[in-house]
Amino acid sequence: GAGVSQTPSNKVTEKGKYVELRCDPISGHTALYWYRQSLGQGPEFLIYFQGTGAADDSGLPNDRFFAVRPEGSVSTLKIQRTERGDSAVYLCASSLWVNSPLHFGNGTRLTVT
Amino acid sequence: EDQVTQSPEALRLQEGESSSLNCSYTVSGLRGLFWYRQDPGKGPEFLFTLYSAGEEKEKERLKATLTKKESFLHITAPKPEDSATYLCAVQAGGGSQGNLIFGKGTKLSVKP
């Protein structure tokens, strides 16, 4: 079946601009996660949802970052006033429930110039 | 502070040359330890979950083992298609269930 889909695959934006990154999870998966991966590093937790609500957003670096999952399926990660340090690959994952294995998408590579 | 350290950072093997990758962890109570494989430009792909010391899991040429302080990913007679970065992650008892702490990974290259 279809895996986790992330769009766009690449995004280049100017410093100070607003961006939205989209994640379509595997159908039927109740939990959805956002991670961020910088070059040569492992993924770093940002936020995860159980259903429509954010169960843990402790990894969001500051209030410029926000994520929603209004209908318990698709999620959008929103970044305001982007900074060069936000450049990274943003990974989305979903799982059947919280304690089951995560299935990752191929990520959105964000470059802030 | 919960921490995961993987070694070596990079490993070059000849095809058929068996070896092991190490994942050392320091966490406040371990809920689970996970191994993922990541190919360039792709997201991590799930391999194994281990929950308690002494547990072992196998899949093709890979075997994962767990002790109270570390996990090993053993690769037997590797092939070039096993070349990838292998990531270890832990789910800590003090954190939320959705928050995995990843190591930096071991980049494995297998030459024919």
Backbone of each chain as ProteinMPNN parsed JSONL, in Angstrom:
{"seq_chain_A": "GAGVSQTPSNKVTEKGKYVELRCDPISGHTALYWYRQSLGQGPEFLIYFQGTGAADDSGLPNDRFFAVRPEGSVSTLKIQRTERGDSAVYLCASSLWVNSPLHFGNGTRLTVT", "coords_chain_A": {"N_chain_A": [[0.824, -1.198, 0.0], [0.221, 2.406, -0.052], [2.782, 4.502, 1.204], [3.953, 6.816, 3.732], [3.44, 10.078, 2.714], [5.105, 13.017, 1.782], [4.959, 16.463, 1.111], [6.143, 19.678, -0.085], [8.842, 17.879, -1.776], [11.173, 19.23, -1.83], [12.01, 22.468, -0.646], [12.732, 25.773, -1.115], [13.317, 28.779, 0.453], [13.204, 32.265, 1.351], [14.9, 33.936, 3.968], [12.923, 34.873, 6.724], [10.481, 34.388, 5.544], [7.279, 32.61, 5.427], [6.508, 29.151, 5.768], [4.865, 26.1, 4.806], [4.672, 22.695, 5.469], [3.636, 19.559, 4.315], [2.081, 16.498, 5.37], [1.0, 13.306, 4.541], [-0.274, 10.659, 6.141], [-0.014, 7.033, 6.53], [-2.944, 5.338, 5.694], [-5.321, 4.848, 8.233], [-3.537, 4.886, 10.313], [-3.101, 6.003, 13.587], [-1.368, 7.59, 15.021], [0.872, 10.309, 14.535], [3.948, 11.789, 13.62], [6.457, 14.355, 13.787], [9.751, 14.91, 12.851], [13.074, 16.303, 12.769], [15.926, 16.443, 10.735], [19.275, 17.109, 10.594], [22.226, 17.48, 8.571], [24.31, 14.678, 8.805], [23.408, 14.025, 11.293], [21.23, 12.288, 13.646], [17.626, 11.818, 13.427], [15.636, 14.339, 15.038], [13.3, 14.761, 17.543], [10.22, 16.53, 17.169], [7.327, 16.911, 17.448], [4.358, 15.052, 18.328], [1.247, 13.539, 17.365], [-1.746, 12.168, 18.63], [-4.454, 11.042, 17.156], [-6.349, 13.935, 16.654], [-5.17, 15.688, 18.398], [-2.251, 17.293, 19.775], [-0.051, 15.323, 21.389], [2.429, 15.546, 22.52], [4.44, 18.226, 22.368], [6.949, 19.003, 22.95], [9.379, 19.1, 21.623], [9.374, 21.129, 19.755], [11.211, 23.859, 18.627], [10.814, 26.626, 19.151], [8.366, 29.331, 19.367], [7.919, 29.905, 16.704], [7.387, 27.689, 15.322], [4.771, 25.491, 14.461], [2.259, 22.992, 14.47], [-0.442, 21.186, 12.961], [-3.253, 18.949, 12.925], [-5.974, 18.623, 11.855], [-8.149, 16.871, 11.19], [-7.399, 14.452, 12.052], [-5.871, 13.053, 10.259], [-4.205, 14.048, 7.699], [-1.384, 16.158, 8.217], [0.038, 19.369, 8.922], [3.029, 21.114, 9.09], [4.028, 24.179, 10.259], [6.06, 26.956, 9.724], [7.016, 30.028, 10.85], [8.486, 33.189, 9.928], [11.056, 32.311, 8.89], [14.393, 31.132, 9.54], [17.928, 30.899, 8.76], [19.034, 28.817, 10.185], [16.964, 27.039, 10.336], [17.109, 25.371, 8.234], [17.017, 22.115, 7.061], [16.207, 18.575, 6.872], [12.893, 17.76, 7.062], [11.15, 15.322, 8.592], [8.337, 13.209, 8.423], [6.374, 10.84, 10.172], [4.283, 7.954, 10.642], [2.266, 5.803, 12.702], [0.563, 2.785, 13.585], [-0.507, 2.672, 16.198], [0.649, 4.384, 19.2], [2.757, 2.862, 20.335], [3.655, 1.213, 18.328], [5.779, 0.356, 15.468], [7.415, 3.116, 13.826], [6.676, 4.511, 10.645], [8.369, 6.101, 8.232], [8.199, 8.992, 6.066], [9.822, 10.277, 3.064], [10.704, 12.763, 3.584], [10.896, 16.413, 3.676], [13.085, 18.569, 2.214], [14.205, 21.453, 3.504], [15.434, 24.575, 2.652], [16.725, 27.532, 3.715], [17.438, 30.639, 2.547]], "CA_chain_A": [[0.0, 0.0, 0.0], [0.952, 3.661, -0.095], [3.484, 4.857, 2.423], [3.796, 8.192, 4.176], [3.765, 10.997, 1.636], [5.411, 14.375, 2.227], [5.088, 17.451, 0.038], [6.943, 19.287, -1.253], [10.051, 17.127, -1.439], [12.187, 20.268, -1.63], [11.468, 23.814, -0.523], [13.723, 26.825, -0.909], [12.63, 29.998, 0.823], [14.074, 33.331, 1.839], [14.857, 34.25, 5.405], [11.799, 35.719, 7.103], [9.235, 33.948, 4.927], [6.466, 31.579, 6.077], [6.407, 27.928, 4.971], [4.026, 25.007, 5.277], [5.099, 21.377, 5.002], [2.471, 18.688, 4.443], [2.319, 15.066, 5.566], [-0.131, 12.388, 4.414], [0.149, 9.405, 6.781], [-0.601, 5.783, 6.057], [-4.355, 5.275, 6.057], [-5.624, 4.039, 9.411], [-2.574, 5.123, 11.394], [-3.658, 6.994, 14.505], [-0.316, 8.467, 15.545], [1.662, 10.99, 13.511], [5.127, 12.385, 14.231], [7.363, 15.187, 13.013], [11.14, 14.94, 13.271], [13.93, 17.147, 11.934], [17.237, 15.819, 10.615], [20.334, 17.913, 9.991], [23.245, 16.67, 7.908], [25.218, 13.95, 9.68], [22.787, 13.815, 12.606], [20.027, 11.486, 13.659], [16.399, 12.618, 13.532], [15.379, 15.003, 16.317], [11.856, 14.839, 17.761], [9.575, 17.839, 17.248], [5.969, 16.854, 17.971], [3.573, 13.944, 17.819], [-0.199, 13.608, 17.525], [-2.62, 11.001, 18.724], [-5.685, 11.604, 16.631], [-6.258, 15.341, 16.256], [-4.484, 16.496, 19.392], [-0.814, 17.148, 19.979], [0.184, 14.644, 22.658], [3.708, 16.022, 23.049], [5.07, 19.198, 21.454], [8.113, 19.498, 23.685], [10.532, 19.225, 20.746], [9.312, 22.328, 18.91], [12.302, 24.692, 19.149], [10.332, 27.923, 19.627], [6.979, 29.576, 18.955], [7.775, 30.084, 15.257], [6.996, 26.384, 14.799], [3.436, 25.072, 14.87], [1.764, 21.896, 13.641], [-1.852, 20.867, 13.139], [-3.77, 17.708, 12.318], [-7.361, 18.96, 12.192], [-9.125, 15.793, 11.028], [-6.804, 13.194, 12.495], [-5.174, 12.357, 9.179], [-3.15, 14.905, 7.165], [-0.815, 17.134, 9.147], [0.838, 20.446, 8.339], [3.998, 21.786, 9.951], [4.092, 25.569, 9.819], [7.197, 27.678, 10.273], [6.925, 31.471, 10.589], [9.723, 33.985, 9.998], [12.121, 31.315, 8.79], [15.786, 31.522, 9.749], [18.846, 29.987, 8.065], [19.216, 27.661, 11.044], [15.84, 26.096, 10.183], [17.414, 24.5, 7.097], [17.152, 20.716, 7.483], [15.177, 17.697, 6.302], [11.794, 17.562, 7.995], [10.611, 13.978, 8.391], [7.066, 12.856, 9.033], [6.189, 9.395, 10.335], [3.016, 7.568, 11.254], [2.243, 4.442, 13.246], [-0.792, 2.297, 13.83], [-0.751, 3.312, 17.49], [1.88, 5.026, 19.649], [3.831, 1.921, 20.649], [4.008, 0.379, 17.171], [6.903, 0.949, 14.733], [7.194, 4.301, 13.006], [6.918, 4.447, 9.202], [8.76, 7.451, 7.846], [8.218, 9.465, 4.696], [11.165, 10.609, 2.588], [11.095, 14.067, 4.086], [10.953, 17.659, 2.912], [14.353, 19.28, 2.441], [13.971, 22.895, 3.57], [16.623, 25.411, 2.577], [16.419, 28.942, 3.943], [18.572, 31.42, 2.011]], "C_chain_A": [[0.859, 1.249, 0.0], [1.596, 3.916, 1.249], [3.152, 6.265, 2.842], [4.281, 9.115, 3.057], [4.004, 12.395, 2.196], [5.58, 15.292, 1.015], [5.326, 18.836, 0.612], [8.143, 18.447, -0.827], [11.212, 18.081, -1.175], [11.507, 21.62, -1.543], [12.613, 24.769, -0.245], [12.96, 28.105, -0.625], [13.628, 31.022, 1.319], [13.876, 33.526, 3.34], [13.702, 35.207, 5.679], [10.469, 35.284, 6.533], [8.561, 32.867, 5.764], [6.411, 30.35, 5.177], [5.465, 26.93, 5.639], [4.52, 23.709, 4.649], [3.969, 20.398, 5.302], [2.871, 17.235, 4.592], [1.003, 14.296, 5.433], [0.279, 11.04, 5.003], [-0.442, 8.185, 6.091], [-2.043, 5.702, 6.58], [-4.571, 4.343, 7.257], [-4.654, 4.215, 10.566], [-3.082, 6.261, 12.274], [-2.627, 7.995, 15.003], [0.507, 9.037, 14.397], [2.748, 11.803, 14.194], [5.846, 13.301, 13.248], [8.739, 15.149, 13.675], [11.905, 15.846, 12.32], [15.316, 16.518, 11.927], [18.211, 16.753, 9.908], [21.4, 16.978, 9.454], [24.17, 15.998, 8.914], [24.67, 13.676, 11.076], [21.634, 12.827, 12.49], [18.795, 12.372, 13.718], [16.19, 13.124, 14.96], [13.875, 15.216, 16.444], [11.366, 16.281, 17.821], [8.238, 17.745, 17.975], [5.332, 15.555, 17.52], [2.111, 14.114, 18.209], [-0.778, 12.219, 17.754], [-3.992, 11.509, 18.308], [-5.463, 13.046, 16.22], [-5.416, 16.177, 17.197], [-3.002, 16.234, 19.479], [-0.572, 16.55, 21.354], [1.469, 15.109, 23.326], [4.315, 16.959, 22.018], [6.357, 19.755, 22.049], [9.349, 19.686, 22.82], [10.492, 20.431, 19.825], [10.304, 23.354, 19.464], [11.869, 26.051, 19.697], [8.939, 28.166, 19.044], [6.838, 29.928, 17.483], [7.272, 28.795, 14.588], [5.626, 25.988, 15.354], [2.989, 23.947, 13.955], [0.314, 21.619, 13.978], [-2.17, 19.546, 12.458], [-5.287, 17.729, 12.536], [-8.367, 17.822, 12.092], [-8.546, 14.437, 11.395], [-6.116, 12.408, 11.408], [-3.992, 13.212, 8.723], [-2.678, 15.889, 8.235], [-0.008, 18.162, 8.373], [1.752, 21.009, 9.415], [4.201, 23.185, 9.395], [5.266, 26.258, 10.501], [7.085, 29.145, 9.858], [8.318, 32.09, 10.652], [10.95, 33.076, 9.95], [13.516, 31.937, 8.955], [16.686, 30.496, 9.065], [19.072, 28.719, 8.867], [18.075, 26.661, 10.994], [16.085, 25.128, 9.031], [17.729, 23.099, 7.596], [16.18, 19.886, 6.654], [14.127, 17.458, 7.386], [11.104, 16.245, 7.642], [9.275, 13.824, 9.099], [6.999, 11.333, 9.126], [4.79, 9.147, 10.882], [3.142, 6.145, 11.781], [0.805, 4.075, 13.574], [-1.312, 2.808, 15.177], [0.604, 3.718, 18.043], [3.012, 4.04, 19.877], [4.188, 0.992, 19.49], [5.074, 1.098, 16.336], [6.502, 2.16, 13.886], [7.529, 4.009, 11.541], [7.167, 5.871, 8.732], [8.493, 7.721, 6.371], [9.643, 9.812, 4.302], [11.584, 12.035, 2.922], [10.91, 15.213, 3.117], [12.277, 18.325, 3.251], [14.072, 20.771, 2.37], [15.299, 23.626, 3.565], [16.178, 26.859, 2.717], [17.637, 29.762, 3.529], [18.625, 32.826, 2.602]], "O_chain_A": [[2.086, 1.164, 0.047], [1.037, 3.592, 2.297], [2.18, 6.848, 2.364], [5.38, 8.953, 2.527], [3.206, 12.898, 2.987], [6.246, 14.95, 0.037], [4.789, 19.164, 1.67], [8.422, 18.323, 0.366], [12.116, 17.778, -0.397], [10.55, 21.894, -2.268], [13.363, 24.608, 0.717], [12.059, 28.476, -1.377], [14.761, 30.687, 1.664], [12.793, 33.297, 3.879], [13.516, 36.204, 4.981], [9.425, 35.755, 6.983], [9.16, 32.287, 6.67], [6.283, 30.48, 3.959], [5.295, 26.919, 6.858], [4.755, 23.641, 3.443], [3.41, 20.4, 6.399], [3.866, 16.788, 4.02], [0.024, 14.592, 6.118], [1.106, 10.344, 4.414], [-1.265, 8.303, 5.184], [-2.312, 5.965, 7.753], [-4.076, 3.217, 7.291], [-4.914, 3.747, 11.675], [-3.442, 7.333, 11.786], [-2.973, 9.12, 15.364], [0.801, 8.349, 13.419], [2.506, 12.432, 15.224], [5.848, 13.061, 12.04], [8.872, 15.33, 14.885], [11.451, 16.126, 11.21], [15.826, 16.108, 12.969], [17.992, 17.138, 8.76], [21.464, 15.812, 9.843], [24.748, 16.663, 9.775], [25.38, 13.157, 11.938], [21.127, 12.561, 11.401], [18.904, 13.559, 14.027], [16.513, 12.451, 15.939], [13.248, 15.788, 15.552], [11.998, 17.142, 18.434], [8.029, 18.41, 18.99], [5.692, 15.005, 16.48], [1.778, 14.733, 19.22], [-0.35, 11.236, 17.15], [-4.614, 12.304, 19.013], [-4.501, 13.352, 15.516], [-4.987, 17.271, 16.831], [-2.542, 15.109, 19.286], [-0.852, 17.187, 22.37], [1.588, 15.073, 24.551], [4.665, 16.533, 20.918], [6.797, 20.848, 21.69], [10.285, 20.367, 23.238], [11.491, 20.731, 19.171], [10.247, 23.685, 20.648], [12.5, 26.571, 20.617], [8.4, 27.325, 18.325], [5.728, 30.227, 17.041], [6.8, 28.809, 13.451], [5.357, 26.129, 16.547], [3.316, 23.955, 12.768], [-0.117, 21.788, 15.118], [-1.466, 19.094, 11.555], [-5.815, 16.938, 13.317], [-9.347, 17.807, 12.836], [-9.131, 13.399, 11.088], [-5.805, 11.232, 11.591], [-2.903, 13.117, 9.289], [-3.465, 16.381, 9.044], [0.553, 17.872, 7.316], [1.306, 21.341, 10.514], [4.506, 23.361, 8.215], [5.439, 26.151, 11.715], [7.062, 29.464, 8.669], [9.208, 31.586, 11.337], [11.775, 33.081, 10.863], [13.771, 33.079, 8.571], [16.27, 29.364, 8.817], [19.281, 27.652, 8.289], [18.186, 25.563, 11.538], [15.34, 24.161, 8.87], [18.599, 22.913, 8.448], [15.428, 20.419, 5.839], [14.445, 17.008, 8.487], [10.554, 16.079, 6.553], [9.11, 14.259, 10.239], [7.511, 10.627, 8.256], [4.19, 10.022, 11.507], [4.013, 5.385, 11.358], [-0.045, 4.935, 13.807], [-2.43, 3.314, 15.268], [1.625, 3.428, 17.419], [4.163, 4.39, 19.618], [4.968, 0.059, 19.681], [5.257, 2.307, 16.474], [5.412, 2.216, 13.316], [8.524, 3.353, 11.235], [6.292, 6.733, 8.822], [8.549, 6.817, 5.537], [10.567, 9.663, 5.101], [12.688, 12.462, 2.583], [10.784, 15.019, 1.908], [12.565, 18.612, 4.413], [13.739, 21.296, 1.307], [16.183, 23.336, 4.371], [15.36, 27.35, 1.939], [18.725, 29.604, 4.083], [19.512, 33.607, 2.258]]}, "seq_chain_B": "EDQVTQSPEALRLQEGESSSLNCSYTVSGLRGLFWYRQDPGKGPEFLFTLYSAGEEKEKERLKATLTKKESFLHITAPKPEDSATYLCAVQAGGGSQGNLIFGKGTKLSVKP", "coords_chain_B": {"N_chain_B": [[20.695, 13.144, 31.653], [18.984, 11.818, 28.869], [20.562, 9.765, 26.456], [22.011, 8.662, 23.367], [24.534, 6.847, 21.847], [26.32, 6.009, 19.004], [28.567, 3.694, 17.512], [31.008, 2.317, 15.2], [31.391, 5.624, 13.661], [31.57, 5.372, 10.938], [31.873, 2.565, 8.761], [33.664, 0.365, 6.832], [33.369, -2.438, 4.875], [34.366, -5.511, 3.331], [32.566, -7.405, 0.938], [30.909, -10.116, 2.418], [32.357, -10.0, 4.747], [31.86, -10.243, 8.032], [30.539, -8.223, 10.743], [29.97, -5.956, 13.555], [27.747, -3.403, 14.751], [27.573, -0.824, 17.153], [25.42, 0.391, 19.753], [25.201, 2.482, 22.326], [23.459, 3.372, 25.259], [22.035, 5.769, 27.506], [19.532, 6.098, 29.578], [16.612, 7.117, 31.383], [15.18, 4.664, 32.388], [14.194, 2.214, 30.194], [11.961, 1.96, 27.583], [11.841, 0.9, 25.059], [14.025, -0.172, 22.379], [15.133, 0.712, 19.198], [15.995, -0.189, 15.866], [16.87, 1.284, 12.811], [17.157, 1.537, 9.269], [18.666, 3.719, 6.958], [18.637, 4.955, 3.759], [20.409, 7.027, 1.372], [18.829, 10.16, 0.898], [16.373, 9.196, 1.606], [13.699, 8.359, 3.958], [14.06, 6.993, 7.314], [13.95, 3.407, 7.64], [12.139, 0.988, 9.301], [13.627, -1.601, 11.256], [14.014, -3.329, 13.635], [12.549, -3.879, 16.93], [13.488, -3.894, 20.306], [12.938, -4.91, 23.645], [13.778, -5.799, 26.182], [16.616, -6.702, 28.199], [18.736, -9.221, 26.93], [17.107, -9.97, 24.899], [16.729, -10.915, 21.466], [16.609, -10.29, 17.961], [16.077, -11.269, 14.583], [16.7, -10.799, 11.084], [17.044, -11.749, 7.942], [20.285, -11.116, 7.026], [20.851, -9.738, 9.292], [21.117, -9.303, 12.82], [19.87, -8.279, 15.879], [20.774, -7.429, 19.178], [20.336, -7.01, 22.75], [21.512, -5.474, 25.711], [21.713, -4.32, 29.142], [22.897, -1.881, 28.842], [23.635, -1.451, 26.232], [23.192, -2.009, 22.674], [23.649, -4.294, 19.995], [24.088, -4.49, 16.496], [24.407, -7.048, 14.491], [25.995, -7.989, 11.536], [25.946, -10.4, 9.203], [27.971, -11.88, 6.805], [27.832, -9.642, 4.847], [26.285, -7.912, 2.025], [26.728, -5.797, -0.899], [24.294, -4.392, -1.144], [23.541, -3.965, 1.451], [24.647, -1.675, 2.235], [24.265, 1.366, 3.853], [23.012, 3.89, 6.138], [22.805, 3.094, 9.507], [20.578, 3.507, 12.061], [20.06, 3.937, 15.527], [17.619, 4.061, 18.069], [16.008, 5.155, 21.088], [13.275, 4.711, 23.308], [12.468, 6.441, 25.984], [11.756, 5.893, 29.453], [11.17, 8.117, 30.949], [10.232, 9.944, 29.163], [7.784, 11.001, 26.659], [5.694, 8.624, 24.925], [5.839, 8.919, 22.22], [8.194, 10.117, 21.638], [11.15, 9.536, 20.34], [14.592, 9.028, 20.908], [17.277, 9.518, 18.947], [20.42, 8.12, 17.842], [23.454, 9.256, 16.128], [23.986, 7.605, 14.07], [25.488, 4.898, 12.124], [27.445, 4.772, 9.332], [27.464, 2.447, 6.908], [29.473, 0.854, 4.545], [29.652, -1.494, 2.018], [31.811, -3.22, 0.103], [32.11, -4.769, -3.084]], "CA_chain_B": [[20.097, 13.401, 30.341], [18.898, 10.639, 28.008], [21.556, 9.888, 25.399], [22.297, 7.486, 22.551], [25.812, 6.999, 21.147], [26.578, 4.909, 18.091], [29.947, 3.562, 17.037], [31.759, 3.496, 14.778], [30.633, 6.566, 12.828], [31.571, 4.807, 9.595], [32.445, 1.227, 8.713], [33.821, -0.136, 5.462], [33.556, -3.885, 4.88], [34.336, -6.252, 2.075], [31.439, -8.323, 0.85], [31.146, -11.361, 3.13], [33.106, -9.758, 5.994], [30.895, -9.988, 9.102], [30.945, -7.239, 11.748], [28.904, -5.489, 14.448], [27.581, -1.983, 15.032], [27.246, -0.665, 18.57], [24.567, 1.49, 20.197], [25.212, 2.603, 23.782], [22.411, 4.297, 25.663], [21.856, 6.167, 28.901], [18.174, 6.623, 29.655], [15.92, 6.929, 32.659], [14.175, 3.622, 32.16], [14.088, 1.954, 28.755], [10.698, 1.357, 27.148], [12.112, 0.135, 23.856], [15.158, 0.244, 21.562], [14.733, 0.512, 17.811], [16.998, -0.057, 14.818], [16.354, 1.713, 11.519], [18.094, 1.672, 8.162], [18.361, 4.901, 6.156], [19.363, 5.122, 2.496], [20.543, 8.458, 1.035], [17.652, 10.817, 0.339], [15.152, 8.498, 2.02], [13.426, 8.332, 5.377], [14.46, 5.752, 7.985], [13.102, 2.233, 7.461], [12.158, 0.206, 10.532], [14.189, -2.946, 11.224], [13.74, -4.131, 14.841], [12.304, -3.331, 18.253], [13.903, -4.743, 21.421], [12.328, -4.334, 24.836], [14.391, -6.155, 27.452], [17.96, -7.267, 28.122], [18.739, -10.627, 26.557], [16.256, -10.184, 23.732], [17.397, -10.919, 20.17], [15.727, -10.337, 16.796], [16.839, -11.538, 13.36], [16.056, -10.589, 9.792], [18.016, -12.014, 6.871], [21.689, -11.114, 7.474], [20.944, -8.858, 10.452], [20.646, -9.748, 14.122], [19.987, -7.243, 16.898], [20.784, -7.925, 20.552], [20.183, -5.928, 23.726], [21.898, -5.636, 27.11], [21.177, -3.216, 29.95], [23.554, -0.612, 28.522], [23.919, -1.287, 24.824], [22.628, -2.943, 21.703], [24.51, -4.55, 18.853], [23.49, -4.949, 15.251], [25.376, -7.928, 13.865], [25.748, -8.171, 10.106], [26.636, -11.625, 8.8], [28.224, -11.995, 5.362], [27.1, -8.547, 4.198], [26.321, -7.709, 0.585], [26.741, -4.362, -1.215], [22.988, -3.768, -0.919], [23.397, -3.651, 2.871], [25.239, -0.342, 2.439], [23.264, 2.341, 4.305], [23.262, 4.365, 7.505], [21.981, 2.373, 10.478], [20.234, 4.376, 13.175], [19.535, 3.35, 16.754], [16.787, 5.02, 18.794], [15.424, 4.63, 22.315], [12.076, 5.323, 23.875], [12.834, 6.507, 27.393], [10.636, 5.827, 30.378], [10.847, 9.451, 31.447], [9.699, 10.786, 28.099], [6.511, 10.553, 26.096], [5.837, 7.417, 24.122], [6.09, 9.259, 20.826], [9.466, 10.825, 21.535], [12.309, 8.663, 20.234], [15.898, 9.695, 20.92], [18.115, 8.843, 17.959], [21.846, 8.348, 17.713], [23.843, 9.886, 14.869], [24.032, 6.581, 13.038], [26.723, 4.328, 11.592], [27.367, 4.656, 7.878], [28.077, 1.194, 6.492], [29.748, 0.658, 3.118], [30.073, -2.858, 1.731], [32.409, -3.242, -1.235], [32.079, -6.111, -3.71]], "C_chain_B": [[20.119, 12.118, 29.506], [19.794, 10.815, 26.787], [21.752, 8.563, 24.678], [23.579, 7.756, 21.761], [26.06, 5.775, 20.285], [28.035, 4.904, 17.647], [30.078, 2.3, 16.185], [30.875, 4.447, 13.976], [30.512, 6.026, 11.411], [32.301, 3.474, 9.613], [32.481, 0.764, 7.266], [34.156, -1.623, 5.544], [33.671, -4.405, 3.461], [33.105, -7.158, 2.093], [31.796, -9.641, 1.531], [31.86, -11.214, 4.46], [32.135, -9.356, 7.101], [31.435, -8.98, 10.115], [29.743, -6.859, 12.605], [28.936, -3.987, 14.6], [27.098, -1.865, 16.472], [26.344, 0.535, 18.811], [24.565, 1.482, 21.725], [24.175, 3.631, 24.197], [22.448, 4.563, 27.165], [20.484, 6.807, 28.975], [17.599, 6.34, 31.028], [14.801, 5.919, 32.466], [13.954, 3.42, 30.676], [12.736, 1.309, 28.465], [10.941, 0.464, 25.934], [13.329, 0.686, 23.137], [14.874, -0.192, 20.141], [15.943, 0.641, 16.906], [16.279, 0.293, 13.511], [17.5, 1.711, 10.527], [17.688, 2.903, 7.356], [19.261, 4.951, 4.933], [19.414, 6.604, 2.15], [19.278, 9.019, 0.392], [16.329, 10.183, 0.722], [14.926, 8.662, 3.522], [13.897, 7.031, 5.996], [13.431, 4.645, 7.771], [13.258, 1.34, 8.677], [12.745, -1.185, 10.311], [13.706, -3.788, 12.406], [13.306, -3.258, 16.007], [12.755, -4.366, 19.275], [13.418, -4.099, 22.706], [13.08, -4.646, 26.123], [15.739, -6.83, 27.218], [17.888, -8.758, 27.843], [17.927, -10.923, 25.316], [17.085, -10.102, 22.451], [16.331, -10.968, 19.075], [16.599, -10.535, 15.56], [16.001, -11.266, 12.134], [17.124, -10.707, 8.722], [19.431, -12.013, 7.456], [21.9, -10.291, 8.746], [20.41, -9.524, 11.715], [20.9, -8.649, 15.134], [19.901, -7.885, 18.267], [20.758, -6.739, 21.505], [20.702, -6.361, 25.096], [21.348, -4.433, 27.871], [21.787, -1.864, 29.586], [23.782, -0.393, 27.037], [23.195, -2.312, 23.971], [23.648, -3.106, 20.59], [23.658, -4.955, 17.662], [24.582, -5.741, 14.534], [24.998, -8.124, 12.408], [26.608, -9.346, 9.642], [26.739, -11.684, 7.275], [27.503, -10.912, 4.572], [27.294, -8.511, 2.689], [26.323, -6.209, 0.303], [25.395, -3.673, -0.955], [22.689, -3.507, 0.565], [23.996, -2.284, 3.202], [24.135, 0.664, 2.734], [23.763, 2.924, 5.619], [22.284, 3.653, 8.434], [21.822, 3.237, 11.729], [19.668, 3.571, 14.33], [18.722, 4.43, 17.46], [16.227, 4.358, 20.036], [14.174, 5.415, 22.674], [12.291, 5.279, 25.382], [11.596, 6.498, 28.274], [10.21, 7.181, 30.893], [10.234, 10.367, 30.405], [8.356, 10.284, 27.613], [6.749, 9.38, 25.161], [6.154, 7.729, 22.666], [7.448, 9.869, 20.576], [10.605, 9.821, 21.525], [13.575, 9.499, 20.208], [16.828, 8.884, 20.025], [19.59, 9.112, 18.191], [22.153, 8.967, 16.358], [23.968, 8.877, 13.733], [25.431, 6.077, 12.737], [26.536, 4.159, 10.092], [28.157, 3.438, 7.433], [28.255, 1.168, 4.985], [30.274, -0.751, 2.921], [30.544, -2.902, 0.284], [32.412, -4.658, -1.798], [33.493, -6.673, -3.868]], "O_chain_B": [[21.132, 11.422, 29.443], [19.794, 11.872, 26.155], [21.674, 7.491, 25.278], [23.691, 8.779, 21.086], [26.016, 4.644, 20.768], [28.649, 5.95, 17.436], [29.359, 1.325, 16.403], [29.736, 4.111, 13.65], [29.482, 6.197, 10.759], [33.236, 3.279, 10.39], [31.467, 0.769, 6.568], [35.117, -2.014, 6.206], [33.144, -3.815, 2.518], [32.67, -7.613, 3.151], [32.849, -10.219, 1.262], [31.965, -12.176, 5.221], [31.638, -8.23, 7.1], [32.646, -8.891, 10.322], [28.64, -7.371, 12.411], [29.999, -3.367, 14.583], [26.321, -2.691, 16.951], [26.482, 1.569, 18.157], [23.996, 0.584, 22.345], [24.032, 4.662, 23.54], [22.832, 3.712, 27.968], [20.285, 7.924, 28.496], [18.047, 5.439, 31.737], [13.625, 6.278, 32.392], [13.567, 4.353, 29.972], [12.401, 0.261, 29.017], [10.326, -0.593, 25.796], [13.641, 1.87, 23.26], [14.431, -1.315, 19.898], [16.817, 1.476, 17.141], [15.256, -0.292, 13.153], [18.664, 1.864, 10.897], [16.502, 3.111, 7.097], [20.487, 4.985, 5.047], [18.552, 7.367, 2.587], [18.727, 8.431, -0.539], [15.278, 10.584, 0.223], [15.831, 9.048, 4.262], [14.115, 6.054, 5.279], [12.225, 4.889, 7.727], [14.373, 0.973, 9.047], [12.425, -1.864, 9.336], [13.072, -4.826, 12.218], [13.635, -2.074, 16.08], [12.457, -5.553, 19.147], [13.475, -2.878, 22.849], [13.036, -3.856, 27.066], [15.97, -7.446, 26.178], [17.084, -9.474, 28.44], [18.04, -12.005, 24.739], [18.028, -9.316, 22.364], [15.289, -11.603, 19.236], [17.721, -10.032, 15.495], [14.786, -11.461, 12.121], [18.006, -9.855, 8.617], [19.735, -12.845, 8.31], [23.03, -10.169, 9.219], [19.391, -10.214, 11.689], [22.017, -8.141, 15.238], [19.075, -8.767, 18.504], [21.105, -5.618, 21.135], [20.39, -7.447, 25.583], [20.607, -3.624, 27.313], [21.262, -0.821, 29.974], [24.088, 0.722, 26.616], [22.671, -3.316, 24.453], [24.409, -2.189, 20.281], [22.656, -5.657, 17.793], [25.553, -5.172, 14.035], [23.842, -8.39, 12.08], [27.837, -9.289, 9.685], [25.745, -11.558, 6.559], [26.662, -11.214, 3.726], [28.289, -8.993, 2.148], [25.958, -5.423, 1.177], [25.363, -2.499, -0.587], [21.676, -2.886, 0.886], [23.863, -1.799, 4.326], [23.186, 0.8, 1.962], [24.796, 2.513, 6.145], [21.081, 3.618, 8.175], [22.8, 3.638, 12.36], [18.889, 2.639, 14.131], [19.108, 5.599, 17.445], [15.993, 3.15, 20.051], [14.045, 6.605, 22.384], [12.295, 4.205, 25.984], [10.541, 7.015, 27.908], [9.046, 7.389, 31.236], [9.765, 11.456, 30.736], [7.849, 9.269, 28.092], [7.859, 9.17, 24.671], [6.688, 6.877, 21.954], [7.82, 10.114, 19.428], [10.99, 9.308, 22.576], [13.627, 10.548, 19.567], [17.128, 7.722, 20.303], [19.974, 10.179, 18.671], [21.258, 9.181, 15.54], [24.045, 9.259, 12.565], [26.427, 6.732, 13.048], [25.603, 3.498, 9.636], [29.38, 3.402, 7.567], [27.314, 1.424, 4.234], [31.23, -1.159, 3.579], [29.771, -2.653, -0.641], [32.682, -5.623, -1.083], [33.662, -7.783, -4.371]]}, "name": "protein", "num_of_chains": 2, "seq": "GAGVSQTPSNKVTEKGKYVELRCDPISGHTALYWYRQSLGQGPEFLIYFQGTGAADDSGLPNDRFFAVRPEGSVSTLKIQRTERGDSAVYLCASSLWVNSPLHFGNGTRLTVTEDQVTQSPEALRLQEGESSSLNCSYTVSGLRGLFWYRQDPGKGPEFLFTLYSAGEEKEKERLKATLTKKESFLHITAPKPEDSATYLCAVQAGGGSQGNLIFGKGTKLSVKP"}
